[in-house]
């Protein structure tokens, strides 16, 4: 019998996810009266590792087909579509936009600023929420109208 590990998935090419964090996520998604057997938790975590490997690999393939060297968010979204997870793309993109807003707000709280958002320190919480809603609307329009996503600001490779 294997010993319990703090990190699940370590045996597979060192791919791993923190077990405590993943267990917390699993429990947060369930009603408080539902218990999850340790083996079931480990299986769910292994599924997450495999899913990440699958999406990463397909994202890399999409990126390579476009002759890019940096995987951008649009490559990940295209990979989800190719792999048959198209119904989740709008939610995934909305979560990505939410992450960008929260990251921007963290910068505001931390006194940061600059970058894409100009002087983010001057943005109020209400303005940030309005910006978030605007980005969600744009994401919905792109997904519903099948309009390509904007070019990533972080892709250093030149256009081909």
C-alpha positions as CSV (number, residue, x, y, z in Angstrom):
1,X,0.0,0.0,0.0
2,X,1.3,3.5,-0.9
3,X,1.9,6.0,1.8
4,X,-0.2,9.2,1.7
5,X,1.5,12.0,-0.1
6,X,1.3,15.8,0.6
7,X,1.4,16.3,-3.2
8,X,-0.7,14.1,-5.4
9,X,0.5,13.2,-8.9
10,X,4.2,13.5,-8.1
11,X,5.1,10.2,-9.7
12,X,3.9,11.3,-13.1
13,X,6.8,13.4,-14.5
14,X,6.8,15.5,-11.4
15,X,3.4,17.0,-12.3
16,X,1.7,17.8,-9.0
17,X,-1.0,19.8,-7.3
18,X,-1.0,20.7,-3.6
19,X,-3.3,18.1,-1.9
20,X,-4.5,20.5,0.8
21,X,-5.5,23.2,-1.7
22,X,-7.2,20.7,-4.0
23,X,-9.0,19.1,-1.0
24,X,-10.2,22.6,0.0
25,X,-11.5,23.3,-3.5
26,X,-13.3,19.9,-3.6
27,X,-15.0,20.5,-0.3
28,X,-16.0,24.0,-1.1
29,X,-17.9,22.7,-4.1
30,X,-20.0,20.3,-2.1
31,X,-22.8,20.7,0.5
32,X,-21.4,20.8,4.0
33,X,-23.0,17.5,5.0
34,X,-21.3,15.6,2.1
35,X,-18.1,13.7,2.9
36,X,-15.5,12.6,0.3
37,X,-13.5,9.4,0.8
38,X,-9.7,10.0,0.7
39,X,-9.4,7.7,-2.3
40,X,-12.1,9.7,-4.1
41,X,-10.3,12.9,-3.3
42,X,-7.0,11.5,-4.6
43,X,-8.8,10.3,-7.8
44,X,-10.4,13.8,-8.3
45,X,-6.9,15.4,-7.9
46,X,-5.4,12.9,-10.4
47,X,-8.2,13.8,-12.8
48,X,-7.2,17.5,-12.4
49,X,-3.6,16.8,-13.1
50,X,-4.5,14.8,-16.2
51,X,-6.9,17.5,-17.4
52,X,-4.2,20.2,-17.0
53,X,-1.7,18.0,-18.9
54,X,-4.3,17.4,-21.7
55,X,-5.2,21.1,-22.0
56,X,-1.6,22.2,-21.8
57,X,-0.5,19.8,-24.5
58,X,-3.3,20.8,-26.8
59,X,-2.7,24.5,-26.1
60,X,0.9,23.9,-27.1
61,X,-0.2,22.3,-30.3
62,X,-2.5,25.2,-31.1
63,X,0.3,27.6,-30.4
64,X,2.7,25.7,-32.6
65,X,0.2,25.6,-35.5
66,X,0.1,29.4,-35.3
67,X,4.0,29.4,-35.2
68,X,4.0,31.2,-31.9
69,X,6.4,30.5,-29.0
70,X,4.3,31.7,-26.1
71,X,1.0,30.0,-25.2
72,X,-1.6,32.8,-24.9
73,X,-5.1,32.7,-23.3
74,X,-6.7,32.4,-26.8
75,X,-4.6,29.2,-27.4
76,X,-6.0,27.7,-24.2
77,X,-9.5,28.6,-25.2
78,X,-9.0,27.1,-28.7
79,X,-7.6,23.9,-27.1
80,X,-10.7,23.6,-24.9
81,X,-12.8,23.8,-28.1
82,X,-10.7,21.3,-29.9
83,X,-10.9,18.9,-27.0
84,X,-14.7,19.1,-26.8
85,X,-15.1,21.5,-23.9
86,X,-16.5,24.3,-26.0
87,X,-19.6,24.7,-23.8
88,X,-17.2,25.9,-21.0
89,X,-15.3,28.5,-23.0
90,X,-17.5,31.4,-22.0
91,X,-17.3,30.6,-18.3
92,X,-13.5,30.0,-18.5
93,X,-13.0,33.3,-20.3
94,X,-15.2,35.1,-17.8
95,X,-13.1,33.6,-15.0
96,X,-10.0,34.7,-16.7
97,X,-11.4,38.3,-17.0
98,X,-12.3,38.1,-13.3
99,X,-8.8,37.1,-12.5
100,X,-7.4,40.1,-14.4
101,X,-9.7,42.4,-12.6
102,X,-8.8,40.9,-9.2
103,X,-5.1,41.1,-10.0
104,X,-5.6,44.8,-11.0
105,X,-7.5,45.4,-7.7
106,X,-4.7,43.7,-5.8
107,X,-2.3,46.2,-7.5
108,X,-4.5,49.0,-6.4
109,X,-4.5,47.8,-2.8
110,X,-0.8,47.3,-2.9
111,X,-0.1,50.7,-4.3
112,X,0.8,49.3,-7.7
113,X,-0.3,50.8,-11.0
114,X,0.9,51.5,-14.5
115,X,1.0,48.8,-17.1
116,X,-2.0,48.2,-19.3
117,X,-4.3,49.9,-16.9
118,X,-2.5,53.2,-16.8
119,X,-2.6,54.6,-13.3
120,X,-4.6,51.8,-11.6
121,X,-4.2,53.3,-8.2
122,X,-6.8,55.9,-9.2
123,X,-9.4,53.3,-10.0
124,X,-12.1,53.0,-7.4
125,X,-13.8,49.7,-6.5
126,X,-16.9,50.9,-8.4
127,X,-14.9,51.7,-11.5
128,X,-13.2,48.3,-11.3
129,X,-16.6,46.5,-11.0
130,X,-17.8,48.5,-14.0
131,X,-14.7,47.6,-15.9
132,X,-15.3,43.9,-14.9
133,X,-18.8,44.1,-16.3
134,X,-17.6,45.6,-19.5
135,X,-15.0,42.8,-19.9
136,X,-17.7,40.2,-19.2
137,X,-20.0,41.8,-21.9
138,X,-17.1,41.8,-24.4
139,X,-16.3,38.1,-23.6
140,X,-19.9,37.2,-24.1
141,X,-20.0,39.1,-27.4
142,X,-16.8,37.4,-28.6
143,X,-18.1,34.0,-27.6
144,X,-21.6,34.5,-29.1
145,X,-20.4,36.2,-32.2
146,X,-17.4,34.0,-32.6
147,X,-15.2,37.1,-32.8
148,X,-11.5,36.3,-32.3
149,X,-10.0,37.2,-28.9
150,X,-7.8,40.3,-28.7
151,X,-4.1,39.7,-29.1
152,X,-2.3,38.9,-25.9
153,X,-0.2,41.7,-24.4
154,X,2.3,39.2,-23.2
155,X,3.1,37.4,-26.4
156,X,6.6,38.5,-27.4
157,X,6.7,36.7,-30.7
158,X,6.2,38.9,-33.8
159,X,3.3,38.4,-36.1
160,X,4.1,36.0,-38.9
